[in-house]
Amino acid sequence: MSLIRFTVLAILAAFSLSGAALPQTGPYLSDFPKLYPAGYTKWSQSLPYGLGTLPEWLTAFKGVVSPLRDVSVGGAPMKFGTTCKPHDCGGNIAGILYSPQRNRIVGLVRLSAKDFTSSSLLLVGPASSAEFICIQRLLSDHQSIVC
């Protein structure tokens, strides 16, 4: 067996023994406009453009993005992904929930002031209280799949 193949197998075995999850390979939130064009249109229409020019990491998911993962909100299957401002994910991040079956999309955006003295939350779309709570949980717990 070649040294490279042995090394790869050893790393995979270490991951499985440690209980660590292997990295997910996609699709990512940046793929959302192509995968779910109706959902992306709904997202674009829900954004508060009255606030001025919104950044591409929020409008087009052209920032640091997570893989889309299957989650359950009150028993309803949904997709969840995050996008954040490059080099400033801690203060500027959005969690997006989408139901392809119902063409329903909601998001919670956390924005920080440039001087980091304050932050605000912006709700995109008409989220139920369960969806709101779920997005908050999923933003802080990257392993959860049920709310």
GUGUTOR-141897 format. One record per atom (N, C-alpha, C): residue number from 1; atom name; x, y, z. Coordinates in steps of 0.1 Angstrom, whole numbers, plus 5000, padded with zeros to 4 digits. Layout:
<sites>
@tivex NUM&filo CA&px X&py Y&pz Z
...
</sites>
This chain:
<sites>
@tivex 1&filo N&px 5009&py 4988&pz 5000
@tivex 1&filo CA&px 5000&py 5000&pz 5000
@tivex 1&filo C&px 5009&py 5012&pz 5000
@tivex 2&filo N&px 5006&py 5022&pz 4992
@tivex 2&filo CA&px 5014&py 5034&pz 4991
@tivex 2&filo C&px 5013&py 5042&pz 5004
@tivex 3&filo N&px 5024&py 5050&pz 5006
@tivex 3&filo CA&px 5024&py 5058&pz 5019
@tivex 3&filo C&px 5013&py 5068&pz 5019
@tivex 4&filo N&px 5009&py 5074&pz 5008
@tivex 4&filo CA&px 4999&py 5084&pz 5007
@tivex 4&filo C&px 4985&py 5078&pz 5011
@tivex 5&filo N&px 4983&py 5066&pz 5005
@tivex 5&filo CA&px 4970&py 5059&pz 5007
@tivex 5&filo C&px 4969&py 5055&pz 5022
@tivex 6&filo N&px 4980&py 5050&pz 5028
@tivex 6&filo CA&px 4981&py 5047&pz 5042
@tivex 6&filo C&px 4978&py 5059&pz 5051
@tivex 7&filo N&px 4984&py 5070&pz 5047
@tivex 7&filo CA&px 4982&py 5082&pz 5055
@tivex 7&filo C&px 4968&py 5087&pz 5055
@tivex 8&filo N&px 4961&py 5087&pz 5043
@tivex 8&filo CA&px 4947&py 5091&pz 5042
@tivex 8&filo C&px 4938&py 5081&pz 5050
@tivex 9&filo N&px 4941&py 5068&pz 5049
@tivex 9&filo CA&px 4933&py 5059&pz 5057
@tivex 9&filo C&px 4935&py 5061&pz 5072
@tivex 10&filo N&px 4947&py 5064&pz 5076
@tivex 10&filo CA&px 4950&py 5066&pz 5090
@tivex 10&filo C&px 4942&py 5079&pz 5095
@tivex 11&filo N&px 4942&py 5089&pz 5087
@tivex 11&filo CA&px 4935&py 5101&pz 5091
@tivex 11&filo C&px 4920&py 5098&pz 5092
@tivex 12&filo N&px 4914&py 5091&pz 5083
@tivex 12&filo CA&px 4900&py 5088&pz 5083
@tivex 12&filo C&px 4897&py 5079&pz 5095
@tivex 13&filo N&px 4906&py 5070&pz 5098
@tivex 13&filo CA&px 4903&py 5062&pz 5110
@tivex 13&filo C&px 4904&py 5070&pz 5123
@tivex 14&filo N&px 4913&py 5079&pz 5124
@tivex 14&filo CA&px 4914&py 5088&pz 5135
@tivex 14&filo C&px 4902&py 5096&pz 5137
@tivex 15&filo N&px 4896&py 5102&pz 5126
@tivex 15&filo CA&px 4884&py 5109&pz 5127
@tivex 15&filo C&px 4872&py 5100&pz 5132
@tivex 16&filo N&px 4871&py 5088&pz 5127
@tivex 16&filo CA&px 4860&py 5080&pz 5131
@tivex 16&filo C&px 4862&py 5075&pz 5146
@tivex 17&filo N&px 4874&py 5073&pz 5150
@tivex 17&filo CA&px 4876&py 5069&pz 5164
@tivex 17&filo C&px 4874&py 5081&pz 5174
@tivex 18&filo N&px 4877&py 5093&pz 5169
@tivex 18&filo CA&px 4875&py 5105&pz 5178
@tivex 18&filo C&px 4861&py 5110&pz 5179
@tivex 19&filo N&px 4853&py 5105&pz 5170
@tivex 19&filo CA&px 4839&py 5110&pz 5169
@tivex 19&filo C&px 4837&py 5123&pz 5162
@tivex 20&filo N&px 4848&py 5128&pz 5156
@tivex 20&filo CA&px 4847&py 5141&pz 5149
@tivex 20&filo C&px 4840&py 5138&pz 5136
@tivex 21&filo N&px 4833&py 5148&pz 5132
@tivex 21&filo CA&px 4826&py 5148&pz 5119
@tivex 21&filo C&px 4835&py 5151&pz 5108
@tivex 22&filo N&px 4834&py 5144&pz 5097
@tivex 22&filo CA&px 4842&py 5148&pz 5085
@tivex 22&filo C&px 4836&py 5160&pz 5079
@tivex 23&filo N&px 4844&py 5169&pz 5073
@tivex 23&filo CA&px 4838&py 5181&pz 5067
@tivex 23&filo C&px 4828&py 5178&pz 5056
@tivex 24&filo N&px 4817&py 5185&pz 5056
@tivex 24&filo CA&px 4807&py 5184&pz 5045
@tivex 24&filo C&px 4812&py 5190&pz 5032
@tivex 25&filo N&px 4809&py 5184&pz 5021
@tivex 25&filo CA&px 4814&py 5189&pz 5009
@tivex 25&filo C&px 4805&py 5197&pz 5000
@tivex 26&filo N&px 4793&py 5200&pz 5005
@tivex 26&filo CA&px 4784&py 5208&pz 4997
@tivex 26&filo C&px 4771&py 5201&pz 4995
@tivex 27&filo N&px 4761&py 5207&pz 4989
@tivex 27&filo CA&px 4762&py 5221&pz 4983
@tivex 27&filo C&px 4763&py 5231&pz 4993
@tivex 28&filo N&px 4768&py 5243&pz 4990
@tivex 28&filo CA&px 4770&py 5254&pz 4999
@tivex 28&filo C&px 4759&py 5265&pz 4996
@tivex 29&filo N&px 4758&py 5274&pz 5006
@tivex 29&filo CA&px 4748&py 5284&pz 5004
@tivex 29&filo C&px 4750&py 5293&pz 4991
@tivex 30&filo N&px 4763&py 5294&pz 4987
@tivex 30&filo CA&px 4766&py 5301&pz 4975
@tivex 30&filo C&px 4760&py 5294&pz 4963
@tivex 31&filo N&px 4756&py 5281&pz 4964
@tivex 31&filo CA&px 4750&py 5274&pz 4953
@tivex 31&filo C&px 4735&py 5276&pz 4953
@tivex 32&filo N&px 4729&py 5282&pz 4963
@tivex 32&filo CA&px 4715&py 5284&pz 4965
@tivex 32&filo C&px 4708&py 5290&pz 4953
@tivex 33&filo N&px 4713&py 5302&pz 4947
@tivex 33&filo CA&px 4706&py 5308&pz 4936
@tivex 33&filo C&px 4704&py 5298&pz 4924
@tivex 34&filo N&px 4714&py 5289&pz 4922
@tivex 34&filo CA&px 4712&py 5280&pz 4911
@tivex 34&filo C&px 4703&py 5268&pz 4915
@tivex 35&filo N&px 4705&py 5263&pz 4927
@tivex 35&filo CA&px 4697&py 5252&pz 4931
@tivex 35&filo C&px 4682&py 5255&pz 4934
@tivex 36&filo N&px 4680&py 5267&pz 4939
@tivex 36&filo CA&px 4666&py 5271&pz 4943
@tivex 36&filo C&px 4663&py 5285&pz 4938
@tivex 37&filo N&px 4661&py 5286&pz 4925
@tivex 37&filo CA&px 4659&py 5300&pz 4919
@tivex 37&filo C&px 4647&py 5307&pz 4925
@tivex 38&filo N&px 4636&py 5300&pz 4927
@tivex 38&filo CA&px 4624&py 5306&pz 4932
@tivex 38&filo C&px 4627&py 5311&pz 4947
@tivex 39&filo N&px 4634&py 5303&pz 4955
@tivex 39&filo CA&px 4637&py 5307&pz 4968
@tivex 39&filo C&px 4646&py 5319&pz 4968
@tivex 40&filo N&px 4656&py 5319&pz 4959
@tivex 40&filo CA&px 4665&py 5330&pz 4958
@tivex 40&filo C&px 4658&py 5343&pz 4954
@tivex 41&filo N&px 4648&py 5342&pz 4945
@tivex 41&filo CA&px 4640&py 5354&pz 4941
@tivex 41&filo C&px 4633&py 5359&pz 4953
@tivex 42&filo N&px 4627&py 5350&pz 4960
@tivex 42&filo CA&px 4619&py 5354&pz 4972
@tivex 42&filo C&px 4628&py 5360&pz 4983
@tivex 43&filo N&px 4640&py 5355&pz 4984
@tivex 43&filo CA&px 4650&py 5361&pz 4993
@tivex 43&filo C&px 4653&py 5375&pz 4989
@tivex 44&filo N&px 4656&py 5377&pz 4976
@tivex 44&filo CA&px 4660&py 5390&pz 4971
@tivex 44&filo C&px 4648&py 5400&pz 4973
@tivex 45&filo N&px 4636&py 5396&pz 4971
@tivex 45&filo CA&px 4625&py 5405&pz 4973
@tivex 45&filo C&px 4622&py 5408&pz 4988
@tivex 46&filo N&px 4627&py 5400&pz 4997
@tivex 46&filo CA&px 4624&py 5402&pz 5011
@tivex 46&filo C&px 4634&py 5411&pz 5018
@tivex 47&filo N&px 4646&py 5413&pz 5011
@tivex 47&filo CA&px 4656&py 5422&pz 5017
@tivex 47&filo C&px 4652&py 5436&pz 5018
@tivex 48&filo N&px 4655&py 5443&pz 5029
@tivex 48&filo CA&px 4651&py 5457&pz 5031
@tivex 48&filo C&px 4661&py 5467&pz 5024
@tivex 49&filo N&px 4658&py 5468&pz 5011
@tivex 49&filo CA&px 4667&py 5477&pz 5003
@tivex 49&filo C&px 4665&py 5492&pz 5007
@tivex 50&filo N&px 4655&py 5495&pz 5015
@tivex 50&filo CA&px 4654&py 5509&pz 5020
@tivex 50&filo C&px 4665&py 5513&pz 5029
@tivex 51&filo N&px 4673&py 5503&pz 5034
@tivex 51&filo CA&px 4684&py 5506&pz 5042
@tivex 51&filo C&px 4696&py 5511&pz 5035
@tivex 52&filo N&px 4695&py 5510&pz 5021
@tivex 52&filo CA&px 4707&py 5514&pz 5013
@tivex 52&filo C&px 4712&py 5502&pz 5006
@tivex 53&filo N&px 4724&py 5504&pz 5001
@tivex 53&filo CA&px 4731&py 5493&pz 4993
@tivex 53&filo C&px 4735&py 5482&pz 5003
@tivex 54&filo N&px 4730&py 5470&pz 5001
@tivex 54&filo CA&px 4733&py 5459&pz 5009
@tivex 54&filo C&px 4745&py 5451&pz 5004
@tivex 55&filo N&px 4754&py 5446&pz 5012
@tivex 55&filo CA&px 4766&py 5439&pz 5007
@tivex 55&filo C&px 4763&py 5426&pz 5000
@tivex 56&filo N&px 4771&py 5422&pz 4991
@tivex 56&filo CA&px 4770&py 5409&pz 4983
@tivex 56&filo C&px 4770&py 5397&pz 4992
@tivex 57&filo N&px 4777&py 5397&pz 5003
@tivex 57&filo CA&px 4777&py 5385&pz 5012
@tivex 57&filo C&px 4762&py 5382&pz 5017
@tivex 58&filo N&px 4754&py 5393&pz 5017
@tivex 58&filo CA&px 4740&py 5391&pz 5022
@tivex 58&filo C&px 4731&py 5389&pz 5010
@tivex 59&filo N&px 4732&py 5397&pz 4999
@tivex 59&filo CA&px 4723&py 5397&pz 4988
@tivex 59&filo C&px 4725&py 5385&pz 4979
@tivex 60&filo N&px 4738&py 5381&pz 4977
@tivex 60&filo CA&px 4741&py 5371&pz 4967
@tivex 60&filo C&px 4748&py 5359&pz 4972
@tivex 61&filo N&px 4750&py 5359&pz 4986
@tivex 61&filo CA&px 4757&py 5348&pz 4993
@tivex 61&filo C&px 4772&py 5347&pz 4987
@tivex 62&filo N&px 4778&py 5359&pz 4985
@tivex 62&filo CA&px 4792&py 5359&pz 4980
@tivex 62&filo C&px 4801&py 5363&pz 4991
@tivex 63&filo N&px 4801&py 5355&pz 5002
@tivex 63&filo CA&px 4809&py 5358&pz 5013
@tivex 63&filo C&px 4815&py 5344&pz 5018
@tivex 64&filo N&px 4817&py 5343&pz 5030
@tivex 64&filo CA&px 4821&py 5330&pz 5036
@tivex 64&filo C&px 4808&py 5323&pz 5039
@tivex 65&filo N&px 4806&py 5312&pz 5033
@tivex 65&filo CA&px 4793&py 5304&pz 5034
@tivex 65&filo C&px 4795&py 5290&pz 5039
@tivex 66&filo N&px 4785&py 5285&pz 5045
@tivex 66&filo CA&px 4785&py 5272&pz 5050
@tivex 66&filo C&px 4778&py 5262&pz 5040
@tivex 67&filo N&px 4780&py 5249&pz 5042
@tivex 67&filo CA&px 4772&py 5240&pz 5035
@tivex 67&filo C&px 4758&py 5241&pz 5039
@tivex 68&filo N&px 4749&py 5238&pz 5029
@tivex 68&filo CA&px 4734&py 5237&pz 5033
@tivex 68&filo C&px 4732&py 5224&pz 5040
@tivex 69&filo N&px 4725&py 5225&pz 5051
@tivex 69&filo CA&px 4722&py 5212&pz 5058
@tivex 69&filo C&px 4707&py 5211&pz 5060
@tivex 70&filo N&px 4703&py 5198&pz 5060
@tivex 70&filo CA&px 4689&py 5195&pz 5063
@tivex 70&filo C&px 4686&py 5196&pz 5078
@tivex 71&filo N&px 4676&py 5204&pz 5081
@tivex 71&filo CA&px 4671&py 5206&pz 5095
@tivex 71&filo C&px 4656&py 5204&pz 5096
@tivex 72&filo N&px 4652&py 5203&pz 5108
@tivex 72&filo CA&px 4637&py 5201&pz 5110
@tivex 72&filo C&px 4633&py 5212&pz 5120
@tivex 73&filo N&px 4623&py 5220&pz 5116
@tivex 73&filo CA&px 4618&py 5231&pz 5125
@tivex 73&filo C&px 4603&py 5227&pz 5128
@tivex 74&filo N&px 4601&py 5223&pz 5140
@tivex 74&filo CA&px 4587&py 5219&pz 5144
@tivex 74&filo C&px 4582&py 5207&pz 5136
@tivex 75&filo N&px 4591&py 5198&pz 5131
@tivex 75&filo CA&px 4587&py 5187&pz 5123
@tivex 75&filo C&px 4588&py 5190&pz 5108
@tivex 76&filo N&px 4589&py 5202&pz 5104
@tivex 76&filo CA&px 4589&py 5206&pz 5090
@tivex 76&filo C&px 4603&py 5205&pz 5085
@tivex 77&filo N&px 4606&py 5198&pz 5074
@tivex 77&filo CA&px 4619&py 5198&pz 5068
@tivex 77&filo C&px 4623&py 5211&pz 5062
@tivex 78&filo N&px 4635&py 5216&pz 5064
@tivex 78&filo CA&px 4640&py 5228&pz 5058
@tivex 78&filo C&px 4655&py 5227&pz 5055
@tivex 79&filo N&px 4660&py 5236&pz 5048
@tivex 79&filo CA&px 4674&py 5237&pz 5045
@tivex 79&filo C&px 4679&py 5249&pz 5054
@tivex 80&filo N&px 4692&py 5248&pz 5058
@tivex 80&filo CA&px 4698&py 5259&pz 5066
@tivex 80&filo C&px 4712&py 5261&pz 5061
@tivex 81&filo N&px 4716&py 5274&pz 5060
@tivex 81&filo CA&px 4729&py 5277&pz 5057
@tivex 81&filo C&px 4732&py 5291&pz 5062
@tivex 82&filo N&px 4745&py 5294&pz 5062
@tivex 82&filo CA&px 4750&py 5307&pz 5067
@tivex 82&filo C&px 4759&py 5314&pz 5057
@tivex 83&filo N&px 4759&py 5327&pz 5058
@tivex 83&filo CA&px 4768&py 5335&pz 5050
@tivex 83&filo C&px 4773&py 5346&pz 5059
@tivex 84&filo N&px 4785&py 5351&pz 5057
@tivex 84&filo CA&px 4790&py 5361&pz 5066
@tivex 84&filo C&px 4800&py 5370&pz 5058
@tivex 85&filo N&px 4802&py 5382&pz 5064
@tivex 85&filo CA&px 4811&py 5391&pz 5058
@tivex 85&filo C&px 4826&py 5386&pz 5059
@tivex 86&filo N&px 4833&py 5385&pz 5048
@tivex 86&filo CA&px 4846&py 5380&pz 5048
@tivex 86&filo C&px 4855&py 5389&pz 5058
@tivex 87&filo N&px 4863&py 5382&pz 5065
@tivex 87&filo CA&px 4872&py 5388&pz 5075
@tivex 87&filo C&px 4865&py 5394&pz 5087
@tivex 88&filo N&px 4852&py 5392&pz 5088
@tivex 88&filo CA&px 4844&py 5397&pz 5099
@tivex 88&filo C&px 4832&py 5389&pz 5102
@tivex 89&filo N&px 4833&py 5376&pz 5102
@tivex 89&filo CA&px 4822&py 5367&pz 5104
@tivex 89&filo C&px 4815&py 5368&pz 5118
@tivex 90&filo N&px 4823&py 5371&pz 5128
@tivex 90&filo CA&px 4818&py 5371&pz 5142
@tivex 90&filo C&px 4807&py 5381&pz 5143
@tivex 91&filo N&px 4809&py 5393&pz 5137
@tivex 91&filo CA&px 4799&py 5404&pz 5139
@tivex 91&filo C&px 4789&py 5405&pz 5128
@tivex 92&filo N&px 4791&py 5399&pz 5117
@tivex 92&filo CA&px 4783&py 5401&pz 5105
@tivex 92&filo C&px 4780&py 5388&pz 5099
@tivex 93&filo N&px 4769&py 5382&pz 5103
@tivex 93&filo CA&px 4765&py 5368&pz 5098
@tivex 93&filo C&px 4750&py 5367&pz 5096
@tivex 94&filo N&px 4746&py 5359&pz 5087
@tivex 94&filo CA&px 4732&py 5356&pz 5085
@tivex 94&filo C&px 4730&py 5341&pz 5085
@tivex 95&filo N&px 4719&py 5337&pz 5091
@tivex 95&filo CA&px 4714&py 5323&pz 5090
@tivex 95&filo C&px 4701&py 5323&pz 5082
@tivex 96&filo N&px 4700&py 5314&pz 5072
@tivex 96&filo CA&px 4689&py 5314&pz 5063
@tivex 96&filo C&px 4682&py 5300&pz 5064
@tivex 97&filo N&px 4669&py 5300&pz 5066
@tivex 97&filo CA&px 4661&py 5288&pz 5066
@tivex 97&filo C&px 4653&py 5288&pz 5053
@tivex 98&filo N&px 4652&py 5277&pz 5046
@tivex 98&filo CA&px 4644&py 5276&pz 5034
@tivex 98&filo C&px 4637&py 5263&pz 5033
@tivex 99&filo N&px 4624&py 5264&pz 5029
@tivex 99&filo CA&px 4616&py 5252&pz 5027
@tivex 99&filo C&px 4613&py 5251&pz 5012
@tivex 100&filo N&px 4620&py 5242&pz 5005
@tivex 100&filo CA&px 4617&py 5240&pz 4990
@tivex 100&filo C&px 4603&py 5236&pz 4988
@tivex 101&filo N&px 4597&py 5228&pz 4997
@tivex 101&filo CA&px 4583&py 5224&pz 4995
@tivex 101&filo C&px 4573&py 5235&pz 4995
@tivex 102&filo N&px 4576&py 5245&pz 5004
@tivex 102&filo CA&px 4566&py 5256&pz 5006
@tivex 102&filo C&px 4571&py 5269&pz 5000
@tivex 103&filo N&px 4583&py 5269&pz 4994
@tivex 103&filo CA&px 4589&py 5281&pz 4988
@tivex 103&filo C&px 4589&py 5292&pz 4999
@tivex 104&filo N&px 4593&py 5288&pz 5011
@tivex 104&filo CA&px 4593&py 5297&pz 5022
@tivex 104&filo C&px 4608&py 5300&pz 5026
@tivex 105&filo N&px 4612&py 5312&pz 5028
@tivex 105&filo CA&px 4625&py 5316&pz 5032
@tivex 105&filo C&px 4625&py 5327&pz 5042
@tivex 106&filo N&px 4633&py 5325&pz 5052
@tivex 106&filo CA&px 4634&py 5335&pz 5063
@tivex 106&filo C&px 4649&py 5335&pz 5067
@tivex 107&filo N&px 4653&py 5347&pz 5072
@tivex 107&filo CA&px 4667&py 5348&pz 5077
@tivex 107&filo C&px 4668&py 5357&pz 5089
@tivex 108&filo N&px 4679&py 5355&pz 5096
@tivex 108&filo CA&px 4682&py 5364&pz 5107
@tivex 108&filo C&px 4696&py 5369&pz 5105
@tivex 109&filo N&px 4698&py 5382&pz 5104
@tivex 109&filo CA&px 4711&py 5388&pz 5101
@tivex 109&filo C&px 4716&py 5395&pz 5114
@tivex 110&filo N&px 4728&py 5393&pz 5117
@tivex 110&filo CA&px 4734&py 5400&pz 5128
@tivex 110&filo C&px 4745&py 5409&pz 5122
@tivex 111&filo N&px 4743&py 5422&pz 5125
@tivex 111&filo CA&px 4752&py 5432&pz 5119
@tivex 111&filo C&px 4759&py 5440&pz 5130
@tivex 112&filo N&px 4772&py 5442&pz 5129
@tivex 112&filo CA&px 4779&py 5450&pz 5139
@tivex 112&filo C&px 4783&py 5463&pz 5134
@tivex 113&filo N&px 4783&py 5473&pz 5143
@tivex 113&filo CA&px 4788&py 5486&pz 5139
@tivex 113&filo C&px 4803&py 5486&pz 5135
@tivex 114&filo N&px 4807&py 5495&pz 5127
@tivex 114&filo CA&px 4821&py 5495&pz 5122
@tivex 114&filo C&px 4831&py 5496&pz 5134
@tivex 115&filo N&px 4827&py 5502&pz 5145
@tivex 115&filo CA&px 4836&py 5503&pz 5156
@tivex 115&filo C&px 4834&py 5492&pz 5166
@tivex 116&filo N&px 4825&py 5483&pz 5163
@tivex 116&filo CA&px 4822&py 5471&pz 5171
@tivex 116&filo C&px 4816&py 5475&pz 5185
@tivex 117&filo N&px 4810&py 5487&pz 5186
@tivex 117&filo CA&px 4805&py 5491&pz 5199
@tivex 117&filo C&px 4790&py 5486&pz 5201
@tivex 118&filo N&px 4784&py 5482&pz 5190
@tivex 118&filo CA&px 4770&py 5478&pz 5191
@tivex 118&filo C&px 4767&py 5468&pz 5179
@tivex 119&filo N&px 4757&py 5461&pz 5180
@tivex 119&filo CA&px 4752&py 5452&pz 5170
@tivex 119&filo C&px 4737&py 5452&pz 5169
@tivex 120&filo N&px 4731&py 5448&pz 5158
@tivex 120&filo CA&px 4717&py 5447&pz 5157
@tivex 120&filo C&px 4713&py 5435&pz 5150
@tivex 121&filo N&px 4700&py 5431&pz 5152
@tivex 121&filo CA&px 4695&py 5419&pz 5145
@tivex 121&filo C&px 4685&py 5424&pz 5134
@tivex 122&filo N&px 4685&py 5418&pz 5123
@tivex 122&filo CA&px 4675&py 5421&pz 5112
@tivex 122&filo C&px 4669&py 5408&pz 5108
@tivex 123&filo N&px 4655&py 5408&pz 5109
@tivex 123&filo CA&px 4648&py 5396&pz 5105
@tivex 123&filo C&px 4643&py 5398&pz 5090
@tivex 124&filo N&px 4646&py 5389&pz 5082
@tivex 124&filo CA&px 4643&py 5389&pz 5068
@tivex 124&filo C&px 4632&py 5379&pz 5065
@tivex 125&filo N&px 4620&py 5384&pz 5061
@tivex 125&filo CA&px 4609&py 5375&pz 5058
@tivex 125&filo C&px 4601&py 5374&pz 5071
@tivex 126&filo N&px 4589&py 5369&pz 5069
@tivex 126&filo CA&px 4579&py 5367&pz 5081
@tivex 126&filo C&px 4582&py 5354&pz 5088
@tivex 127&filo N&px 4592&py 5354&pz 5097
@tivex 127&filo CA&px 4595&py 5342&pz 5105
@tivex 127&filo C&px 4586&py 5340&pz 5116
@tivex 128&filo N&px 4582&py 5328&pz 5118
@tivex 128&filo CA&px 4575&py 5324&pz 5130
@tivex 128&filo C&px 4584&py 5324&pz 5142
@tivex 129&filo N&px 4578&py 5324&pz 5154
@tivex 129&filo CA&px 4587&py 5324&pz 5166
@tivex 129&filo C&px 4596&py 5312&pz 5166
@tivex 130&filo N&px 4590&py 5300&pz 5162
@tivex 130&filo CA&px 4598&py 5288&pz 5161
@tivex 130&filo C&px 4610&py 5289&pz 5152
@tivex 131&filo N&px 4608&py 5295&pz 5140
@tivex 131&filo CA&px 4618&py 5297&pz 5130
@tivex 131&filo C&px 4629&py 5307&pz 5136
@tivex 132&filo N&px 4624&py 5317&pz 5142
@tivex 132&filo CA&px 4634&py 5327&pz 5148
@tivex 132&filo C&px 4643&py 5321&pz 5158
@tivex 133&filo N&px 4637&py 5313&pz 5167
@tivex 133&filo CA&px 4644&py 5306&pz 5178
@tivex 133&filo C&px 4654&py 5296&pz 5172
@tivex 134&filo N&px 4649&py 5289&pz 5162
@tivex 134&filo CA&px 4657&py 5279&pz 5155
@tivex 134&filo C&px 4669&py 5285&pz 5148
@tivex 135&filo N&px 4667&py 5296&pz 5141
@tivex 135&filo CA&px 4679&py 5302&pz 5134
@tivex 135&filo C&px 4689&py 5306&pz 5145
@tivex 136&filo N&px 4685&py 5312&pz 5156
@tivex 136&filo CA&px 4694&py 5316&pz 5166
@tivex 136&filo C&px 4702&py 5304&pz 5171
@tivex 137&filo N&px 4695&py 5293&pz 5173
@tivex 137&filo CA&px 4702&py 5281&pz 5178
@tivex 137&filo C&px 4711&py 5276&pz 5168
@tivex 138&filo N&px 4707&py 5275&pz 5155
@tivex 138&filo CA&px 4716&py 5269&pz 5145
@tivex 138&filo C&px 4728&py 5278&pz 5142
@tivex 139&filo N&px 4727&py 5291&pz 5144
@tivex 139&filo CA&px 4738&py 5300&pz 5143
@tivex 139&filo C&px 4749&py 5297&pz 5153
@tivex 140&filo N&px 4745&py 5293&pz 5165
@tivex 140&filo CA&px 4755&py 5290&pz 5176
@tivex 140&filo C&px 4758&py 5276&pz 5177
@tivex 141&filo N&px 4750&py 5267&pz 5172
@tivex 141&filo CA&px 4753&py 5252&pz 5173
@tivex 141&filo C&px 4753&py 5246&pz 5159
@tivex 142&filo N&px 4765&py 5244&pz 5155
@tivex 142&filo CA&px 4768&py 5240&pz 5141
@tivex 142&filo C&px 4765&py 5225&pz 5139
@tivex 143&filo N&px 4761&py 5218&pz 5149
@tivex 143&filo CA&px 4758&py 5204&pz 5148
@tivex 143&filo C&px 4743&py 5201&pz 5148
@tivex 144&filo N&px 4735&py 5210&pz 5154
@tivex 144&filo CA&px 4720&py 5208&pz 5155
@tivex 144&filo C&px 4714&py 5206&pz 5142
@tivex 145&filo N&px 4704&py 5197&pz 5141
@tivex 145&filo CA&px 4696&py 5196&pz 5129
@tivex 145&filo C&px 4681&py 5196&pz 5133
@tivex 146&filo N&px 4677&py 5196&pz 5145
@tivex 146&filo CA&px 4663&py 5196&pz 5150
@tivex 146&filo C&px 4661&py 5208&pz 5159
@tivex 147&filo N&px 4650&py 5215&pz 5157
@tivex 147&filo CA&px 4646&py 5226&pz 5166
@tivex 147&filo C&px 4632&py 5223&pz 5170
</sites>
